[in-house]
Amino acid sequence: MAKLAVFLLLGGQGRFFPFAEGSATIRSSAKPKGPVLKNKEETNMAVVKQPNTCSLKLRYQKGVNGNGDPVYVNRTYSKVKTSAGDQELHEVAMAINSLQTTPVQGIYRVDDSQLINQ
């Protein structure tokens, strides 16, 4: 069984935490789609990333809770062109932020892509 590094994005704050080795198991009862690999030569195919959707998420601090911890609100703008560059998205986010009364706490690009084995 190949080792798999699994990361979990906790709290949406851009921090990734790896699971301890062997602590995460991925199980699926679905039968695999497509051809079943029979020999080692068939595993050397190129994997291509095909973008599906992209969105821009801006995070603002709404206030604090009873314990004094910050409370955040996210504003998501969907249907962003998948071909848009990171610098362009940042400039758009800063332009949107200039219309707000509270400063932005985080700018996130959310991509959804499919990995295709060719």
C-alpha positions in Angstrom: 0.0 0.0 0.0 1.4 3.4 -1.0 1.9 5.9 1.7 -0.5 8.8 1.4 0.0 12.2 3.0 -3.3 13.7 4.0 -3.7 17.3 5.0 -6.6 18.9 6.6 -7.3 22.6 6.3 -8.5 23.6 9.8 -10.5 26.6 10.5 -10.1 28.0 7.0 -7.1 30.1 8.2 -4.6 28.6 5.7 -2.8 26.3 8.2 -2.3 22.8 7.0 -1.8 20.0 9.6 -0.6 16.5 8.5 -2.2 13.5 10.0 0.2 11.1 11.8 1.3 8.3 9.5 -1.2 5.5 9.4 -3.9 7.5 11.4 -6.0 8.3 8.3 -7.6 5.6 6.2 -9.5 6.3 3.0 -12.1 3.7 2.1 -14.4 3.4 -0.8 -17.0 0.9 -1.6 -17.4 2.2 -5.2 -15.8 0.1 -8.0 -13.0 2.0 -9.8 -14.0 3.6 -13.1 -11.9 3.2 -16.2 -9.2 0.7 -17.0 -7.6 -1.4 -14.2 -3.8 -1.2 -14.3 -2.4 -4.7 -15.0 1.3 -4.1 -15.2 3.9 -1.5 -14.1 4.3 0.1 -17.6 0.7 1.3 -17.5 1.4 3.4 -14.3 3.8 5.8 -16.1 1.0 7.9 -17.7 1.0 11.7 -17.4 -1.4 13.3 -15.0 -3.1 16.5 -16.3 -5.0 19.0 -14.1 -8.2 20.2 -15.7 -9.6 23.3 -13.9 -13.4 23.2 -13.3 -14.2 26.3 -11.2 -12.6 29.1 -9.3 -13.8 31.4 -6.6 -12.4 34.3 -4.5 -13.0 34.4 -0.8 -12.4 37.4 1.4 -12.4 37.1 5.2 -13.4 39.9 7.5 -13.4 40.1 11.3 -17.0 40.6 12.4 -16.2 41.1 16.1 -15.4 39.0 19.1 -17.3 36.3 21.0 -17.8 36.0 24.7 -14.4 34.5 25.3 -12.7 37.4 23.4 -11.9 35.2 20.3 -12.3 36.8 16.9 -15.4 36.0 14.9 -14.9 36.0 11.1 -17.3 36.3 8.2 -16.4 35.1 4.7 -17.6 36.7 1.4 -17.2 34.4 -1.6 -17.3 35.6 -5.2 -17.9 32.6 -7.5 -17.5 32.2 -11.3 -14.0 33.6 -11.4 -12.2 32.8 -14.6 -9.9 29.8 -14.0 -7.3 31.4 -16.2 -7.1 34.5 -13.9 -3.6 35.0 -12.4 -3.0 35.3 -8.6 -1.8 38.9 -8.9 -5.0 39.8 -10.8 -7.2 38.2 -8.2 -5.3 40.0 -5.4 -5.8 43.3 -7.1 -9.6 42.6 -7.5 -9.8 41.6 -3.8 -8.1 44.9 -2.8 -10.5 46.9 -5.0 -13.5 45.1 -3.4 -11.9 45.7 0.0 -11.6 49.4 -0.6 -15.5 49.5 -0.6 -15.6 47.9 2.8 -15.5 49.6 6.2 -13.5 46.8 7.9 -10.0 45.7 6.7 -9.7 42.3 5.0 -8.1 39.6 7.2 -7.5 37.1 4.5 -7.7 36.6 0.7 -8.2 33.1 -0.6 -8.3 31.6 -4.1 -10.4 28.4 -4.1 -9.7 26.2 -7.1 -11.6 23.0 -8.0 -9.8 20.8 -10.6 -10.0 17.3 -11.8 -6.8 15.2 -12.2 -6.9 13.2 -15.4 -4.6 10.3 -16.1 -3.6 10.5 -19.8 
